[in-house]
Amino acid sequence: MANTPQAKKRIRRNAKRQTINHSRVSRIRTSIKAVESAIESGKKAEAAEALTKVQPEIARGVARGVIHKNTAARRFSRLSKRVASLG
């Protein structure tokens, strides 16, 4: 258990950051699922619109350090390829 004031503060800070980061990742996953559901239903216009909404969410996750840059690039690349193949 933490003894020093600094260690106690760090525990409090880490708990706050965990909840914030969890909500960010959750929001990214939700927006990705919206794109995937539009792809599965075969609606290209809806999927393209959802894709334009998911791109800034993924980029924001990279900027905040929640997901890795290469992971974001891979996810966006695969989603855009699937949307393009609907046509």
C-alpha positions in Angstrom: 0.0 0.0 0.0 1.1 3.5 -0.7 2.8 5.3 2.2 4.0 8.6 0.8 1.7 11.4 -0.1 3.0 11.4 -3.6 2.2 7.7 -4.0 -1.3 8.3 -2.6 -1.9 11.1 -5.0 -0.6 8.9 -7.9 -3.2 6.2 -7.0 -6.0 8.8 -7.1 -4.8 10.2 -10.4 -4.5 6.8 -12.0 -8.0 5.9 -11.0 -9.3 9.1 -12.6 -7.3 8.6 -15.8 -8.5 5.0 -16.0 -12.2 6.0 -16.1 -11.5 8.8 -18.7 -9.4 6.5 -20.9 -12.0 3.7 -20.6 -14.7 6.0 -21.9 -12.5 7.2 -24.8 -11.8 3.6 -25.9 -15.5 2.8 -25.5 -16.5 5.7 -27.7 -14.0 4.6 -30.4 -15.4 1.0 -30.3 -19.0 2.2 -30.5 -18.2 4.3 -33.6 -16.3 1.5 -35.2 -19.3 -0.8 -34.6 -21.6 1.7 -36.3 -19.4 1.5 -39.4 -19.4 -2.3 -39.3 -23.1 -2.5 -38.9 -23.7 -0.2 -41.9 -21.2 -2.4 -43.9 -23.1 -5.6 -43.0 -26.4 -4.1 -44.0 -24.9 -3.1 -47.4 -25.7 0.6 -47.2 -22.7 2.3 -48.7 -23.8 5.9 -48.1 -24.5 5.2 -44.5 -21.2 3.4 -44.0 -19.3 6.2 -45.7 -20.9 8.7 -43.4 -20.1 6.7 -40.3 -16.6 6.3 -41.6 -16.1 10.0 -41.7 -17.3 10.2 -38.1 -15.0 7.5 -36.9 -11.8 8.9 -38.3 -11.6 11.9 -35.9 -12.5 9.6 -33.0 -9.6 7.3 -33.8 -7.3 10.2 -34.4 -8.3 11.7 -31.0 -7.5 8.4 -29.4 -4.0 8.5 -30.8 -3.5 12.1 -29.7 -4.6 11.3 -26.2 -2.4 8.2 -26.1 -5.2 5.7 -25.7 -4.4 3.7 -28.8 -1.2 3.3 -30.8 -0.7 5.2 -34.0 -0.2 2.1 -36.1 -3.2 0.4 -34.6 -5.3 3.4 -35.6 -3.9 3.4 -39.1 -4.6 -0.3 -39.5 -8.2 0.0 -38.2 -9.0 3.0 -40.4 -7.4 1.3 -43.5 -9.3 -1.9 -43.0 -12.6 0.0 -42.5 -12.1 2.2 -45.5 -11.2 -0.8 -47.7 -14.4 -2.6 -46.6 -16.6 0.5 -47.3 -15.0 0.9 -50.7 -15.6 -2.7 -51.6 -19.4 -2.2 -51.1 -19.7 -0.1 -54.3 
